[in-house]
Amino acid sequence: MLMFSALGLDYGRAYVLKHQLQAACDAASLAGSSAVSAKLITDGTGSVTNKKLLLDPIIAEARATDVWNQNVSSMKFIDKGVTIVDTSNHSALDEDSDGYLDAYKWGVTAKIQSYIAGPISGMGNHITVTRVAISKAKDT
C-alpha cells in the first residue's frame, strides 16, 4: 500500500511539472514564431500578387531563448527538483514546405526528481520527460 501511495505522489507531482514544462515550451515556441516580417510576392510585371510571413531564425532564437529562460526562472524548476537536461531541440521550420521559414519548434528533455517511489522501488531517482511545441506564423 505504501508503494502505491509513493507512486501516486511522485507521478502526480511529475504530471504537474510535465505540464508546466509544456507551458514553458509553448511560450518559447510562440515567442520564436513571432519573429516574422512580411514579404510581398510579385509577378513578372511588378504587381503584388501575394504576401508571405517570413521567420527570421536569428531573432526567433533570441526571443524563444529569452522567454524560455524567464519561464524556467519564474517557475522555479530547479527548486522543484527539475533538472533541464537538453534544450538543443529547437529550430526555425518550413512547416508548409513552400521554401519559406514560417514556424518555430522548441523542445526540452528534463529529469524530475523522484523523492519516494524511485528510491524505495529501485527504479531510479529521476523521471525523464520530453516536451515539444511547434508554433506557426499564420498569414491572415
C-alpha positions in Angstrom: 0.0 0.0 0.0 2.9 2.4 0.8 4.4 1.7 -2.6 1.2 2.7 -4.4 0.9 5.9 -2.4 4.6 6.7 -3.2 4.0 6.1 -6.9 0.9 8.3 -6.8 2.7 11.1 -5.1 5.8 11.0 -7.3 4.0 10.5 -10.6 1.3 13.0 -9.7 4.0 15.6 -9.0 5.7 14.7 -12.2 2.4 15.1 -14.1 2.0 18.6 -12.9 5.7 19.5 -13.6 5.5 18.0 -17.0 2.6 20.3 -17.9 4.5 23.3 -16.5 7.4 22.3 -18.8 5.0 22.1 -21.7 3.6 25.5 -21.0 7.2 26.9 -20.9 7.9 25.2 -24.3 4.7 26.6 -25.7 5.6 30.1 -24.7 9.2 29.8 -26.1 7.8 28.4 -29.4 5.2 31.2 -29.7 7.9 33.8 -28.9 10.1 32.3 -31.7 7.3 32.2 -34.2 6.6 35.9 -33.6 9.8 36.9 -35.2 8.2 37.4 -38.6 8.3 40.0 -41.4 6.0 40.3 -44.4 7.4 39.5 -47.9 5.4 40.8 -50.8 5.3 38.4 -53.7 5.2 40.0 -57.2 4.5 38.7 -60.7 6.7 39.5 -63.7 5.3 43.0 -64.1 6.0 44.0 -60.5 2.4 43.8 -59.4 1.9 42.4 -55.9 0.2 39.0 -56.1 0.5 37.7 -52.6 2.2 38.3 -49.2 4.1 35.8 -47.1 5.2 35.9 -43.5 8.9 35.0 -43.2 10.5 33.9 -39.9 13.9 35.4 -39.1 15.7 32.5 -37.4 18.2 34.6 -35.5 15.6 36.9 -34.0 13.4 33.8 -33.4 16.2 32.0 -31.5 16.8 35.1 -29.3 13.2 35.6 -28.5 12.5 32.0 -27.8 15.6 31.6 -25.6 14.7 34.8 -23.6 11.2 33.6 -22.9 12.4 30.1 -22.0 14.9 31.5 -19.5 12.3 33.8 -18.0 9.9 30.9 -17.5 12.4 28.5 -16.1 13.4 31.2 -13.6 9.9 32.3 -12.7 8.5 28.7 -12.4 11.5 27.8 -10.1 12.1 24.4 -11.8 15.4 24.0 -10.0 13.8 24.5 -6.6 11.1 21.9 -7.6 13.7 19.2 -8.3 13.6 19.6 -12.1 16.9 19.3 -14.0 16.9 20.6 -17.6 19.0 18.0 -19.5 18.7 19.2 -23.1 17.3 22.3 -24.8 19.0 21.8 -28.2 15.8 20.6 -29.9 14.8 24.0 -31.3 14.9 25.5 -34.7 13.1 27.5 -37.4 11.0 25.3 -39.7 9.4 25.4 -43.1 6.1 23.9 -41.9 4.2 24.0 -45.1 7.1 23.1 -47.4 6.9 26.2 -49.6 10.5 27.2 -49.3 10.0 29.8 -46.5 10.7 29.6 -42.8 7.3 30.0 -41.1 7.3 28.1 -37.8 9.4 27.6 -34.7 10.0 24.5 -32.7 11.2 24.4 -29.1 11.8 21.1 -27.3 13.3 20.1 -24.0 14.3 17.0 -22.1 14.3 17.2 -18.3 14.6 14.9 -15.3 12.2 15.3 -12.4 13.4 14.2 -9.0 11.6 11.1 -7.7 11.7 11.6 -3.9 9.8 8.5 -2.7 8.9 5.8 -5.3 12.2 5.7 -7.1 14.4 5.2 -4.0 12.0 2.7 -2.4 11.5 0.6 -5.6 14.9 0.9 -7.0 13.5 2.4 -10.3 15.9 5.3 -10.1 15.8 8.8 -8.6 14.5 10.6 -11.7 11.6 10.5 -14.1 12.7 11.7 -17.6 10.2 13.7 -19.6 10.4 15.3 -23.1 8.2 18.1 -24.2 8.0 19.8 -27.7 6.0 22.7 -29.1 5.7 23.9 -32.7 4.1 27.3 -33.4 3.4 28.6 -36.9 3.2 32.2 -38.1 -0.2 32.4 -39.8 -1.0 34.6 -42.8 -4.3 36.4 -42.5 
